[in-house]
Amino acid sequence: MILPPYLANHVQKKQKNGIQSRDGGHLTIGAVMARILVADNRVVIRAGLRALLQTRSDFLVCGEARDGREAIDLALQKKPDIVVINDNMPVVNGIEATRQIRQASPGTEVLIYTEENNGDLIREALGAGARGYLLKSASDEEVIEAIAALASHCPFYSSVVSERFLHNMTQSVRGDSRGVRLTGREQEILRLVAEGRRGKHIAQMLGISKKTVDTHRTAAMRKLQLQSVAEVVRYAVREKLIHA
């Protein structure tokens, strides 16, 4: 059995110390477990995810939430490694819950688990700090793959989403009201800068390096002849990238 990436270093360390970390493909005493909070307003979805995740000895479902407020409270209380949350949650929607969870517990990764393959929703999820976006139509294998990726702090997006949206987001060229053309990535980074996000945080949100963020930001500001963050904010408001 090949261990997921986030366990590889731990297993090697245990083996060097003479501690057996695997037995017949299952982790034993001393193994690292990814603690997961499942949040969905439908009982059948929560039960299905719990049953699937419990087939893995390296995953532990540490709690379940029926609405966004409960998800926030449980995330702050239990400090899970990963929160799997539906975007369409009662009381507090999944996107706002994601934002609050990430602000209060930056080390907790969030996977949006949704029926919607919607570009605007994906942008909102990224802006809120989610690093994973998975459709509920995904296979069990893809769910496991998504959890393993986030457990190692790597972003994960449904293959359908990746093909239809993320490629366009990074490669397409868009024009603003003055005819200046920015790539989708440049425009996204300027929006996040205008929202007050710092380079390191933007890099974590988008799953890229801070150097890459700085490169896109510098290129965009040069194209637009912007000299300061204040000018970036005014541009973003004018182009309706953010609301004043």
Secondary structure, DSSP 8 states (H G I E B T S, - for coil): ----HHHHHHHHHHHHTT---EETTEE-TT---EEEEEE-S-HHHHHHHHHHHTT-TTEEEEEEESSHHHHHHHHHHH--SEEEE-SS-SSS-HHHHHHHHHHH-TT-EEEEEES---HHHHHHHHHHT--EEEETTS-HHHHHHHHHHHHTT--EE-HHHIIIIIHHHHH-EEE-TTS-EEEHHHHHHHHHHHTT--HHHHHHHHTS-HHHHHHHHHHHHHHHT--SHHHHHHHHHHTTSS--
